[in-house]
Amino acid sequence: MTPTVCPTRRELLKIAPAAALGIAAPALALVPAHGDAAIIAAWKRRVAAYRTYNGSPMNDEEAETAFWPVIDQCDKVIHAATASTPLGVEIQIWVGLHNSAAWGSVEENAFLARDLAFMEQHQSTFDWNVLPVIAAIRSLRAMGSR
């Protein structure tokens, strides 16, 4: 009889993202195909993953192994989609803004909360390339993205 070898915590963490994606993929199939349901669902998973990643007590390597595959998968869904509502477009813009540069935690929290008021209050601190992004989000909200 051969002894049973149990995986280490590190080995389990290496396979956890793949298992999580295996669970998330069938969930995506349950999202209705109309509107921007896939974009919205991916955004919610992305925000949850970032919030968990940023608050995780794991070391950097463990956190990257656990959360980046989920975030990357969500971004792929959002990037590949063609939005059909102002909300879907707005989410795509927030993702682009979030991914465009290294931001401080205050800005990142505003992006993840889709906090336009914060962006407008602090627009003088942003580079010129962010100003039309703020204007585009404001315009989309005026069109009914809330």
C-alpha positions in Angstrom: 0.0 0.0 0.0 1.4 3.4 -1.0 1.1 6.3 1.4 -1.2 9.2 0.4 0.6 12.4 -0.2 -1.4 15.6 0.6 -0.7 18.7 -1.4 0.9 21.7 0.3 -1.0 25.0 0.8 1.2 26.5 -2.0 0.2 23.7 -4.4 -3.4 24.2 -3.6 -3.1 28.0 -4.2 -1.5 27.3 -7.6 -4.6 25.3 -8.7 -7.2 27.6 -7.0 -7.4 30.2 -9.8 -8.0 27.5 -12.4 -10.7 25.9 -10.2 -12.2 29.3 -9.7 -12.2 30.0 -13.4 -13.8 26.6 -14.0 -16.6 27.6 -11.6 -16.9 31.1 -13.1 -17.1 30.0 -16.7 -20.3 28.0 -16.3 -21.8 31.0 -14.4 -21.1 33.1 -17.4 -23.2 30.8 -19.5 -26.1 31.5 -17.2 -26.0 35.2 -17.8 -28.6 36.3 -20.4 -27.2 37.2 -23.8 -29.2 40.4 -24.1 -27.9 43.9 -23.1 -24.6 44.1 -21.3 -25.1 41.4 -18.7 -21.8 39.8 -19.4 -19.9 43.1 -19.1 -21.8 43.9 -15.9 -21.2 40.5 -14.4 -17.5 40.6 -15.3 -17.2 44.1 -13.8 -18.7 42.9 -10.5 -16.3 39.9 -10.4 -13.4 42.1 -11.3 -14.2 44.7 -8.5 -14.6 41.9 -6.0 -11.3 40.3 -7.0 -9.5 43.6 -6.7 -11.0 44.4 -3.3 -10.0 40.9 -2.1 -6.5 41.2 -3.7 -5.9 44.7 -2.1 -7.1 43.5 1.3 -5.4 40.1 1.2 -3.1 39.0 4.0 -1.3 36.7 1.4 2.2 37.5 0.3 2.5 39.1 -3.2 3.2 35.7 -4.9 0.2 34.0 -3.4 -2.1 36.9 -4.1 -1.0 37.2 -7.7 -1.5 33.4 -8.2 -5.0 33.6 -6.6 -6.4 36.8 -8.0 -4.7 37.9 -11.2 -6.2 35.1 -13.3 -9.7 36.1 -12.3 -9.0 39.8 -13.0 -7.5 39.0 -16.3 -10.4 36.8 -17.3 -12.9 39.5 -16.4 -10.9 42.0 -18.4 -10.9 39.7 -21.4 -14.7 39.5 -21.2 -15.0 43.3 -20.9 -12.5 43.9 -23.7 -14.1 41.4 -26.1 -17.7 42.6 -25.7 -19.4 45.2 -27.8 -21.5 47.2 -25.4 -25.1 48.0 -26.2 -26.0 50.3 -23.4 -24.4 53.5 -21.9 -23.6 51.5 -18.7 -21.7 48.8 -20.7 -19.6 51.5 -22.4 -19.1 53.3 -19.1 -17.7 50.1 -17.5 -15.4 49.6 -20.5 -14.1 53.1 -20.0 -13.5 52.6 -16.2 -11.6 49.4 -17.0 -9.5 51.3 -19.6 -8.8 54.1 -17.1 -7.9 51.7 -14.3 -5.6 49.7 -16.5 -3.9 52.8 -18.1 -1.5 53.7 -15.4 -0.2 53.1 -11.9 -2.6 54.8 -9.6 -2.7 55.5 -5.9 -5.1 53.6 -3.7 -7.5 56.6 -3.5 -7.8 56.8 -7.2 -8.1 53.1 -7.6 -10.9 53.0 -5.0 -12.7 55.7 -7.0 -12.3 53.8 -10.2 -13.6 50.6 -8.7 -16.6 52.5 -7.2 -17.2 54.2 -10.5 -17.1 57.5 -8.5 -17.5 60.2 -11.1 -17.9 62.9 -8.4 -14.4 62.1 -7.1 -13.0 62.3 -10.6 -14.7 65.7 -11.2 -13.5 67.1 -7.8 -9.9 66.1 -8.5 -9.7 66.6 -12.3 -7.1 69.3 -11.9 -4.7 66.6 -10.5 -5.1 64.3 -13.5 -3.1 64.4 -16.8 -4.8 65.8 -19.9 -5.5 62.3 -21.2 -7.9 61.6 -18.3 -10.0 64.8 -18.8 -11.9 63.5 -21.9 -12.4 60.2 -20.1 -14.2 62.1 -17.3 -16.2 64.0 -19.9 -17.2 60.8 -21.7 -18.4 59.1 -18.5 -20.4 62.3 -17.6 -22.0 62.2 -21.0 -22.8 58.5 -20.8 -24.5 59.1 -17.4 -26.5 61.9 -18.9 -27.7 59.3 -21.5 -28.9 57.0 -18.8 -26.1 54.7 -17.7 -27.0 54.6 -14.0 
